[in-house]
Amino acid sequence: MSPQPKRSPARFIPLAVVLAGLGWYGVHRYQLAHAPFEWSGTVEARTIDLGSRAGGRVLEIRVKEGDRVKAGDPLIVLEPGDWPAQLEQAQGQLVQARANLDKLNNGARPEEIAAAKARAQTAQAALQEEVTGTRPEEVAAAQARMTSAEVAVEKAQHDVARLHKLRDAGAAVPADVDNAEISLKGAIALRDAAKEQLDELKNGSRREDVAQARARASEQVASEKLLTAGTRVEDIRVAEAQVKVAQGKVDQIQNMIDELTVRAPSGMRKDWSARVEALDLRPGDIIAPNSTAATLIEDDQLFVRIYVPETELGHIHVGDKVPIAVDSFADRTFEGDVEHINEVGEYSPRNLQTADERANQVFGTRIGILTGNRELRAGMAAFIRVPRE
């Protein structure tokens, strides 16, 4: 027999390569099958933009960028301008409106009611006097005055007649005759006046005077009833509305005065603080109303926002505790809590997924950071790794 040729080791190299490739592929498949799910995201923080509804000129800056502030801490103080003067005017109008309302609620004072009653009684007495007419005593007195006036006329006539005779005889002075004639005319005028007065008293009050007295009496009685009845409900409602309007004006101006001091929002928890991120103002600068004057970052409430593909959504749930890794601290992880998973899917942002993955639907997920708030900073790249079950 001829000897068998020796087999070259090179013949086994392809086989070894194939076996090695199969081994690597198996290990790779095993690693892929047991590798944790990993989702990348960014550390974020809540920002607060602060400003003033009033606006105005900056009077004082109380903080600088990087300072930590708590709820209610003052940051910026603006000049008051004419707001205090407007407040005084509004407060004066409020006092006036309240006094008017109190006056209407209290009604007329007892003295005013008593005075109205007295005026009504006086008017009633005057009416009764007009209706009753002249008293007999007044007629008798007028008759007596008439008789006296007639006697005076008779005497004056006799004096004139006697002086005329003396003048004809040349024994009377002309001046005495003239005086006697004047006295006669005066006596006649007084007699006629007394007669007219007597006739007026006998005829009584005129119908016009009685009607006028009756109207005055009715007016005074109505005024008394009006004061006694008090204020109308409608007038009180109007006064109440005026008080509310005045109070609202005072509150509005007071709120604007409060807005002259820009403070850290009171909605922050008292045991939390925020950091001044942006504040580029100097005393004398003008702040427009409702414009951003400072920006705060609540870095005590950091969170990571990730986007979970639809095929992996079942591996993360609200309330799960998950580890958070960042490049700055490669040797440690931070604890996070799944706070929220969006109910509606979306297409992933371009800076988080590859081109092939952009077609996949993802669900935005918020991971609250429980530890490491002092070390982590907003903007850091973060990774969430969840072991496969």
Secondary structure as GFF3:
##gff-version 3
##sequence-region A 1 389
A	DSSP	three_ten_helix	9	12	.	.	.	ID=ss1
A	DSSP	alpha_helix	13	34	.	.	.	ID=ss2
A	DSSP	beta_strand	37	51	.	.	.	ID=ss3
A	DSSP	beta_strand	56	61	.	.	.	ID=ss4
A	DSSP	beta_strand	68	69	.	.	.	ID=ss5
A	DSSP	beta_strand	74	78	.	.	.	ID=ss6
A	DSSP	alpha_helix	83	106	.	.	.	ID=ss7
A	DSSP	alpha_helix	110	132	.	.	.	ID=ss8
A	DSSP	alpha_helix	136	168	.	.	.	ID=ss9
A	DSSP	alpha_helix	174	203	.	.	.	ID=ss10
A	DSSP	alpha_helix	207	229	.	.	.	ID=ss11
A	DSSP	alpha_helix	233	258	.	.	.	ID=ss12
A	DSSP	beta_strand	261	263	.	.	.	ID=ss13
A	DSSP	beta_strand	274	278	.	.	.	ID=ss14
A	DSSP	beta_strand	286	287	.	.	.	ID=ss15
A	DSSP	beta_strand	292	309	.	.	.	ID=ss16
A	DSSP	three_ten_helix	310	315	.	.	.	ID=ss17
A	DSSP	beta_strand	321	326	.	.	.	ID=ss18
A	DSSP	beta_strand	329	341	.	.	.	ID=ss19
A	DSSP	beta_strand	346	347	.	.	.	ID=ss20
A	DSSP	three_ten_helix	357	359	.	.	.	ID=ss21
A	DSSP	beta_strand	361	369	.	.	.	ID=ss22
A	DSSP	beta_strand	381	386	.	.	.	ID=ss23
###
